[in-house]
Amino acid sequence: MTLTHTRTTAALLAALALLAAVGGAFAVGGAAAVPDARITVGEVGASPSDPTVGERTALNVTVSNSGGSDAAANVTEVRVRNADGDVLDSVSGVGALSAGDSLDATLWTAFDEPGAKRLTVEAVANQSTSGEFVTVSRETVIEVRPTQVALDLRTRALDPEDLQTDDGSETSAGDLGVGGIQGIFGGGGGLDTGDAGGQGESPPIADSPVEVTVVNTGTTTADRVSLRAVGTALDGGDGADGSGDGGDGAETVDVGPFVVEDVAPGEERRVIVDLGPLDRRSDVTVTAAFRADTDQRNERGADRTAESTVTYPVREATPTVTDATVRETADGAVVIDANLGNAGSGEMTGAVVSVGDAPGVEPTPAGEEYFVGTLGASDFIGFDLPTAVNASVADEIPIRVAYTERGVRYTETLTVAAPEPDDDGEAGGTLGRIGAGGVGAAGAVASGLALVGLAGAVGVAVRTGRIGGSTGRRRDGSAP
């Protein structure tokens, strides 16, 4: 009996020992599963939210200690790993968190390739009660765009009057009639804000203003942007005096470079570039030189460019000859009786008409031009010109029209039909007539465009009549 009792007691003691060991294990496991400090990582914000390849990107992380936590915690490290587990960046000694508190940390990284990038942000905290470390994590996905470096350059020719107020006074760069302009370049050799050193003086009126808009259509910032404008005279035909030197492609303007502020993706800068005094119509090429912010890491210089070409000044007047009647006088001379009209929207000043040289046509002698004067939009004025025509040779009679628009002298050659040969040999009467539709610049044969200085303008006062001859009748009004 004693032996049996002894064996039973020993077995019972062994069972109790085993149960105590198992219960202790569960207790320890339970404490590890529910930490006293309940740390969480909030949403991860990327700045920029859609970075480009090679662009430095900030990851803004918020670490919190739940209000129901039984202990405070000291956040010792916050780090970010890529999909392969490599640590991209980390920050240590972030700070302490009481229950219900939170703190922010910023991590930095960059990406070598475009596409969706899966990252893991980890926060490591030391609990105040047990001293044990708790690690929590959160995944985030960032879409990385390919790098695109691109500037769109837009140019628009303006008239100096566009930079004036309604009362004719000059405006400051911040209050231009064209709106949104951030400054005027040229004249003073740089950006003119119109403040004039606090003296209240307005900037000088631009002689030949061109509005330039720089738009960043890429995905990375364009910095060190500078503008330069170079112009060459348009090739022309006859000059105002028949010399044929209206335009030879010679350089007419070279201004700049002028520095513009950096332009971020999606932003634009609008400025005025003054070409200075310009007395010949020119093709002006505006070039923006710049570099991308990624070029600094690549050791690339400011060799990126964007270009835009504009013709200056804008030519809006359009001369046209209408209602032309060609008649022969008793002495055998031919007289062209017609209207000079302006089918454009600009104003023609100092307009002079004359007969040009052609096979079978004798040009108007010097001093026998017909001075028309000023023609506004849709206006017309009558004129008549005598000439000698060999009807058996000539098919057309060239009419040379010289005029000034916006300080530039132009010469165009239009045509009317020559009279038909008279088989009966009778003189007088109407030999030819162009219908009411007339002929315009589009119908010019061997049309010449001359560009000379304002000093080449013929006449100063506006009057109707024939220069060097009698003043004839005047028919004016609106162009049909």
C-alpha positions, 0 to 999 in steps of 0.5 A, spaced: 500 500 500 505 504 501 509 503 495 502 504 491 501 510 494 508 513 493 508 511 486 501 515 485 503 521 489 509 521 484 505 521 478 501 526 480 506 531 482 509 530 475 503 531 472 502 538 476 509 540 474 508 539 466 501 543 467 505 548 470 510 548 465 505 549 459 501 554 463 507 558 463 509 558 456 502 560 454 502 566 459 509 568 456 506 567 449 500 572 450 504 577 453 508 577 446 502 577 442 499 583 445 505 589 446 504 594 452 505 600 446 501 599 440 505 602 435 502 604 428 504 607 421 499 611 418 498 613 410 505 614 407 505 620 403 510 621 397 512 628 395 511 629 389 506 624 388 508 622 381 515 622 381 520 622 375 526 617 374 532 620 378 527 625 381 529 626 389 522 624 392 520 625 400 516 619 403 512 623 409 511 618 415 506 618 421 508 614 427 502 613 432 501 610 439 494 608 440 490 611 446 489 605 449 496 603 449 498 601 456 505 604 455 509 609 452 514 608 447 521 611 444 521 610 436 528 609 435 528 608 427 524 609 421 526 606 415 524 604 408 525 598 404 524 596 396 521 590 394 528 586 395 528 588 402 534 593 401 534 599 406 533 605 401 533 610 407 532 611 415 532 616 420 534 614 427 532 617 434 525 619 432 522 621 438 518 618 444 510 617 444 506 617 450 499 613 449 495 617 444 501 621 441 504 621 434 510 624 430 512 625 423 518 623 419 521 624 412 525 619 408 528 620 401 529 616 395 530 616 388 528 611 382 532 609 377 526 606 372 519 608 371 513 604 373 509 602 379 514 601 385 512 597 392 515 600 398 515 598 405 516 603 411 518 600 418 517 603 425 521 600 431 519 602 438 522 601 445 516 599 450 517 603 456 514 598 461 518 591 458 524 594 454 522 590 449 522 592 441 516 592 437 517 593 429 511 595 425 510 596 418 506 599 412 506 598 404 505 603 399 506 603 392 508 609 388 508 610 380 514 613 377 514 616 371 519 617 365 523 623 365 521 628 360 524 635 359 521 639 354 519 647 353 514 649 348 515 656 346 510 661 343 511 668 340 506 673 338 508 680 335 505 686 338 504 693 336 507 698 341 500 701 342 498 694 345 502 696 351 499 703 352 493 704 356 486 707 354 489 714 355 495 713 351 500 713 357 505 707 358 503 701 363 508 698 368 510 691 366 505 688 372 499 692 368 500 691 361 494 691 356 495 684 354 495 681 361 499 676 365 505 679 363 511 678 368 516 683 365 519 687 359 526 685 356 530 689 352 531 697 352 534 697 358 538 690 357 534 686 362 527 685 366 524 692 367 519 691 372 516 698 371 518 700 378 524 705 376 527 704 383 521 707 386 521 713 382 514 712 379 516 712 372 513 707 367 518 703 363 519 706 356 515 704 350 517 698 346 519 699 339 518 692 337 514 688 342 514 681 341 510 677 347 513 670 349 510 665 352 514 659 355 510 653 357 514 647 361 510 641 357 515 636 360 515 632 367 521 636 370 523 643 372 526 647 367 531 652 370 536 657 368 532 659 362 534 665 358 531 668 351 535 671 345 531 674 339 535 674 332 532 677 326 533 677 319 530 681 313 525 678 309 527 677 302 523 682 297 523 684 290 523 691 288 525 696 293 520 703 293 525 706 289 526 700 284 533 698 286 531 691 288 534 692 295 528 691 299 530 685 303 537 681 302 536 676 308 541 680 312 541 680 320 536 686 323 536 684 330 540 681 335 538 682 343 539 678 349 540 673 352 535 675 358 534 671 364 527 668 365 525 664 372 525 657 373 519 654 370 516 648 373 512 642 370 505 645 367 507 652 369 508 658 364 512 664 364 509 670 359 514 676 358 515 681 353 521 682 348 523 688 345 526 687 339 528 695 338 528 699 332 526 695 326 525 698 319 525 692 315 520 686 316 524 680 319 523 673 321 525 673 328 527 667 331 526 667 339 530 661 342 530 659 349 536 656 352 535 652 359 537 645 363 533 640 367 534 640 374 536 632 373 542 635 368 546 637 374 546 630 377 548 628 370 553 633 369 550 636 363 550 643 361 545 648 359 545 646 352 537 644 351 533 649 347 526 651 344 525 655 338 519 659 335 519 664 329 515 670 328 514 675 323 515 682 325 512 687 324 505 684 323 502 686 316 495 687 316 494 692 310 492 689 304 492 693 297 487 691 292 485 694 285 478 694 283 473 697 278 479 698 273 478 701 266 483 701 261 482 707 255 485 710 250 486 717 249 485 721 242 493 722 242 494 714 243 496 714 250 493 709 255 489 711 261 488 706 267 482 709 271 481 704 277 480 704 285 486 703 290 482 699 296 485 696 302 482 689 304 486 688 310 485 690 317 491 695 318 492 702 316 496 704 309 499 711 310 503 714 304 500 710 299 503 712 292 501 708 285 505 708 279 505 704 272 511 698 273 515 696 267 513 690 263 514 688 256 510 693 251 508 697 257 512 704 258 513 705 266 510 711 269 516 717 268 519 719 275 514 724 278 508 722 275 506 717 281 499 718 283 499 720 291 493 716 294 495 718 301 492 714 307 487 708 307 484 705 313 481 698 313 476 697 307 477 704 304 478 705 297 480 712 293 480 713 285 486 714 281 488 714 274 495 713 271 497 715 263 502 710 260 504 708 253 502 701 251 503 696 245 497 692 245 500 687 240 505 685 245 503 687 252 498 682 256 498 686 263 499 692 265 503 692 272 500 697 278 506 698 283 503 700 290 508 703 295 505 704 302 507 704 309 504 700 315 507 700 322 513 704 320 515 699 314 515 701 307 512 696 302 512 695 295 507 691 291 505 690 284 498 688 282 496 687 275 490 689 270 489 687 263 492 690 257 487 693 252 486 688 246 489 690 239 484 695 235 484 692 228 480 698 225 485 703 228 480 707 231 482 711 237 479 713 243 473 709 247 474 704 252 478 698 250 479 694 257 475 693 263 476 689 270 470 687 273 468 690 280 471 684 283 478 687 281 485 684 282 488 683 289 495 681 292 493 674 291 493 675 283 499 679 283 504 677 277 511 677 279 509 681 285 515 684 289 515 686 296 520 692 298 522 693 305 526 700 306 526 705 312 521 710 314 525 715 310 523 712 304 516 714 304 514 718 299 510 724 301 508 727 308 502 730 308 496 726 306 492 729 300 489 726 294 492 728 287 498 726 282 505 728 285 508 732 280 501 733 276 494 736 277 490 734 283 485 729 280 478 727 282 477 723 288 473 717 289 473 714 296 469 710 301 468 703 303 471 698 299 466 694 296 
